Amino acid sequence: MKYKMRELPECERPYEKCELYGTQSLSDAEILSVILRNGTKELNSLELAISILNLCGEEKSIAELETISLEDLRSIKGIGRVKALQIKCLVEFSKRMWKSRRGKKPQILSPEDCALWYMESMKHLEREEVHLMMLDAKSSLIEDYALSIGTVNASLVSPREVYLQAVRKGAVFIIMVHNHPSGSPNPSQQDIEITEKLKKAGKLMDIELIDSIIIGDGVYVSLKEIGLM
């Protein structure tokens, strides 16, 4: 049987459940239904939320919403342009909130510190992005600069642009970070060659490239840790 939200017992309605037991008591579908606010004539907001999560792989997790395109969202009956954009903005909001909680100027003392800074925002990207992490003498972040947004399997990185940015910001150390849309963080020959070129240029500029990190799907590889720089 189909139920309108108001016909459900109070303890099963997302808004009431949230007030009674707190946001942590809500399931992924219930949280999403609160964001959606209303459903359709055929589906209440909770059932509509479940329809959306059914697109999110086997786990049907809200964390996988990032992988769902606007077109896929709008293919669901009841999800129009506005709701689809709201959902995508919710995903972006959560990524930015996650980054802001790590502080505006974190210290990057290990490859793991660096990888964690980028993991949430990079692990589901469909194209390769190359970022330059610029650090001061205490290894605190000065700025994260997006150098390149490339195709699925290639990105162009100019040593001139890398060190121009580093000099402008007064960086003492830099770290190169990029993702592999395939999900595997294993370095390619091109990754190794670009890292070597940048490291040599850094010695001339007296700005040390201390690592090159590749982000995969929930995993990372540090070229320094595996002895490739």
Sequence and secondary structure as in RCSB ss.txt:
>XXXX:A:sequence
MKYKMRELPECERPYEKCELYGTQSLSDAEILSVILRNGTKELNSLELAISILNLCGEEKSIAELETISLEDLRS
IKGIGRVKALQIKCLVEFSKRMWKSRRGKKPQILSPEDCALWYMESMKHLEREEVHLMMLDAKSSLIEDYALSIG
TVNASLVSPREVYLQAVRKGAVFIIMVHNHPSGSPNPSQQDIEITEKLKKAGKLMDIELIDSIIIGDGVYVSLKE
IGLM
>XXXX:A:secstr
    GGGS GGGSHHHHHHHH GGGS HHHHHHHHH    SSS HHHHHHHHHTTSTTTT GGGGGGS HHHHHT
STT  HHHHHHHHHHHHHHHHHHHHHT SS B  SHHHHHHHHHHHHTT SS EEEEEEE TTSBEEEEEEEEE 
 SS     HHHHHHHHHHTT SEEEEEEE TTS     HHHHHHHHHHHHHHHHHT EEEEEEEE SS EEETTT
TT  
